[in-house]
Amino acid sequence: MTAHLLDGKQLAKARRKRLMERVALLRNRGIIPHLSVILPTCDEAARAYFRVKARTATQLGIEVESITLEAPSTADIVSHIKSWAHDSTVSGIMIEAPVPPGIDMQAVRNALPAAKDVDGAGIESLGRLLSGKPAFPPATAVAALALAETVGEVAGKHAVVIGRSLVVGRPLALLLLARDATVTVCHSKTRNLSEIARRADILFVAVGRAGFVTGEMVAPGAIVIDIGTNAVDGKLVGDVDASTVEPVAGALSPVPGGVGPLTTTLLLEHVVQAAERTIG
């Protein structure tokens, strides 16, 4: 058995084509989708991620602006969020990670308005997601789920999520529950992790450790979604050891080329959706 590789680039390309049509309809009505981004650090990786978003957005007809804050305070970040929250021309607001030490992320998350929180980082958005109300989930979690659903429905399947961050693991578990999957969330304190992982019909991995999941942790034919991005010897690799997992799994999302390309597109879908909601 050799796993079918899930092509995030092709899926993103197809979704961008439909998204471009939606943007054109908005522009014909005088509405320009607009994403405002805070870069709270000069971290080069963060700036690179932003450039990818900005380039893709421009291709789609979405406006993007950014503010780089060197050595910002919590008050600086919150002030910009509140200003954009009251600006009718701004469709979506997001903060590019990583955030420097010393920032009160609870205060930042509290300031993000759910209607413009297009990457689902705010407390209001997470609360709405938990209670089943409309909200924008984190784009990475949505991308991981979308890739899994290219293989088939998740309803009734046992999904194991390794990782419990607010960015991916927890919101992904909520999205899976909403799709009627049976969900197990694992983390660094989980006992018998390998045994639990082998029970999964769908295994999602988001731990931030290169090659963490190996072939012996995967059931034959399982769907494996690798959400990790790690730089190793100048190369981007995932949390899954593809060399040992690919011969066992039924499907595998590669790194690079899997969740990553789709995440940017889904984030921009949220921006367009936020703009569409302003139509009376």
N, C-alpha and C positions, 0 to 999 in steps of 0.2 A: 504494500500500500504506500502510495505517495500522496500527501495532502494536496488538495486543490488550493491554490493560492488565491486569496481574495484581493482583487485589484481595486484598491481605494482610489487610485488615479482615474480609472475609467468610470467608476461610479460618480466621482466628483465632477468629471467632465459632463456626464449626462445631466446631472442636477444643475450645473451651471448654465447649461443651455436653456432649461426651463426657467431658471432664475432670471436670466437676461430678459426674457419675454415679460416677466412680471415687473421688472424695473422699467422697461419701456412703457408699459401701461401706466405706471405711476408718474413717470416724467410727462406723459401726454396730458396728465391731469394737473401738472404743475407741482408735483410732489417729488422731491429729490431725496432718496434714502441717504442718511448721513450718519456715519459712525465716528464718535469721538473717543480717543484713546489716551489714557495717562500712562506715560513711560516713567515710572518712579525710580529709575536706575539707569546708569550708563552701561549696564550689562550688555555685552555684545550679542549674546544669544537672544536676549529679549528684543533687541533692536532688529536682529535678523528675522525673528518671527513676525515682528510688526511689518517689516518690508514686504514679506510674503502676503500678508493680509492686504496691505495697501495696494500692492500690484494687482492682486486678484480683484479687489473691489473696483479699482479703476477700469479694469477690463469689462466689468459688469455694469458700469454706470453708476456705481455707488461712491459718494464722496466720503473721504476719510481725512480727519485732522488728528494731530497728536500734540501733546505737550510733554516735553521732557523735563522732569524735576530732579535736579541734582541735590542729594542730601535733603529730601523733603521731610516735612513733619506730617503727622497725621492730619493736622488742621489744613495744611496745604492741599492734600489730596481730597479731603472732604469738601473743601471750598469749591474746587473745580467740579466735583460731582454735583453739588447743589446748584451751581450755576448752569450746568448743562441740563439738569433735571427740569429747570424752568424755561429752557430755550426750546421753543416750538420747532425750530429747524433741525434739532438733534433727534435722530431716531433711536440710536443706541449708544450706550456708554460701557466701556470696559477698562480694566486695569491690566496691563501687561505684566506678568510675573517674570522674574522674582521681585518681591517687594523687600526693600532693605530692612535690616533688623531695627527694632525700635518702633515700627509702625503698629498702631493699634488696629489690627485687622477687624476686630469686632465692630469698632466705630466706622470703619470704611464700609464693611458689609451692611451695617445698619443704614448708611446713607444712600445706598444704591436703590433707586426706585424700580420696582418690578417691571413696570411698563417699558423701561429702557435698559434693563439689566440683561443684555443679549447673551452674556456668557454664564448666566445663572449663578453668579457669585454671591449675591446678596442674601441676607437673612430672610427677607420677605419672599424672595423667589424660592428659596429652599423650603420654607414653610408651606408655601402654596403647592410645591411639588409633593411634599409629604402628605398633604391633605387632599390631593387629587384635583386641586383647582388649576386653572390655566396659568402657566408660567413658562419662562424660557429655561430649560435645563442647561447645564454646562455642555458646551458644544462637543467636547471630547467624549463625554458619556453617550451623547446622542449618536456620534459617529461610530463608536464601538458597537452599539446596538444595531445601527443601520447595516453595518457589515455582516453581523451575525444573521440578520433577517434576509440577506441575499441568498442564504442557503435554505431557509425555510422558517416557518413560524416558530416563535419561542414558547408559545402557549403550551403548558403541560410539560415542558422540558425542565430538567434540573440544571440550573445555571449556578456555577460557582464563581464568585468574584473574589480574587485575591487582592486585597487593598481596600482601605476604608476611608480614604481622604474625602474631604468635602468637594474636591474638584472632580473626582471620577468615581471612586468606589461606592460611596453612599448614594449619590444621585443615580448612578447606574443601577444599583439594587432596586431603588424605587421605580425606575422606568421598567425594569424587568417584571416587577410585581404587578405593575399596571397592565402589562402584556400577558398576565396570567402564567408566568413562569414560577417554578418553585426555586427559591433563592437561598443560597448559603453564602455568607460573607466571611472570609478568612482574613487573618492579619498576623502580625509578628508573634502574638501570644497563642495562636491556634495550635492545639495539639494534633498530632497525626495528620498534618497538612497534606502530605503526599497521598494518603489514603482517601481523604475527602476530595482532593482534586481528581483522583481517578474515577470518582463516582459521577463526575459532571458530564452531561450531554454537551454543554457549552461552557468553556472555561475562559474567563476574562482575567487578564493578568495586568495589574497596575501597581507595581511595588517599587519601581525605580532601582532595580538591581539587575544588571546585565546577566542574561542566561540563567535566571533564577529557576524557571520551570524547565525541567528536562523531560525526555521521552518517557521515563519510568513513572512520571506523575500524570500521564495522560492516558485516558481510556482509548482503545482502538476505535477509530472512526469519529472521535469527538471533534467538535468545532472549537478551535483555539483562537482567541482574539488577543493579540499582543498590543498593549496600549503603552508600553514603555519606550522611552527614548534615552539612550545612554551613549555617551561618546567614549569609545574604546580604541586606542591606537589610531586616533584620527578618523575613525569610522563611526557611523550611527548604527547602533544595534538595539534590539529590544530586550524585554525582560524574559523572553522565551529563547531557549537554546534551539534554534531552528534546525540545526544539523541532526539532533536526536528526536525532535518532535515531529518534523515533517514526515518521516517514514511511518509514524504511528497514527497521527491525526487524520481525520477525514477532510478537514479544511483548516487553513491557517492564514491569518493576516500577517503579511511580511512587514519588516521594519528595515529600511524605509519603504514607503509605497502602500501602506495599509491604512491605518486609522488617521495618520497625520494629514495627508492631502484632503481627506474628507472633512476633517475638523474645521478647516478654514472655510470651506464652502458652506457648511452647516451654520457656522457663526454668522456668515453674511446672509444666509436665509433668514435667520432671526432678525437681522437688521431690516430686511425688506418686509418681513411680517409685521414688525413694529411700525414701520411706515404705513403699511396697508391699514392698520388699525386706526389711523388718524382720519380715515375717510368717513365722513358722516353718513 
